[in-house]
Every structure is written in C-alpha cells, then in structure tokens.
Amino acid sequence: MLVNKDIEKHLNFQFIKPIDYLEWMAKIVLVTKTIGEIRVSTDFCDINNDFPKDDFPLLNIDMIVDSITGHDTLSFMDGFLGYNQILINPSDQHKIAFTTSWRNFC
C-alpha cells in the first residue's frame, strides 16, 4: 500500500514514467529515515556491481574539509533530511529504471 501510494504520487508529479523494457533493473526498498518516516527508494547495489570501479574516486573527507576552509558559505545537499529531485537527461532515464510487482518505471 505504501509503495503504491508513493509510486502514484511520483507519477502524478511526472517524476517517473512507466516503461516496457528495462536494460537495467533496480529493486524497490523501504527505508526508515532517522525521523521515523518510511520512504520508498531504489536499490542500485546490484547494478553498481556490474560497472567498473571509478579510476578517480572521491577525495578523502579530510581533504574536502581542508579545501573549504576560509569560504563564507557551505551548502549541504541533504537539505536537513530533505529529498532532492535531480533531473536526468531523457536519453539516460532507462539507466535508472526500477521494477515493481505490477509495472516497470524510470
């Protein structure tokens, strides 16, 4: 029921769309947030295992903190437990597809 409701909400806002064919397929998972709220998410772990590792991994957190020293403003992407929608190029949307028991979406 929770998954259906969340999927319908995202369909209504046109954040996702139904698709027939999946090149990559992620699973739906329910995640309990620190505030106790349950959110529907996608699990890309299996897909990540199929891709080669990045030759240029992210910097060590100590290096990142050192590099921002002296700046007046720092932005946190999580927006204090918020959720950010990132627009994906239509030609790449099939790469973040997920499946449910009744339909496939991207």
Secondary structure, DSSP 4 states (H G I P E B T S, - for coil): -HHHHHHHHHHHTTS--EES--SS-BEEEEEE-TTS-EEEEEE-HHHHHHSPPPSSPPPPHHHHHHHTTT-S----TTTTT--------GGGGGGG-EE-SS-EE-
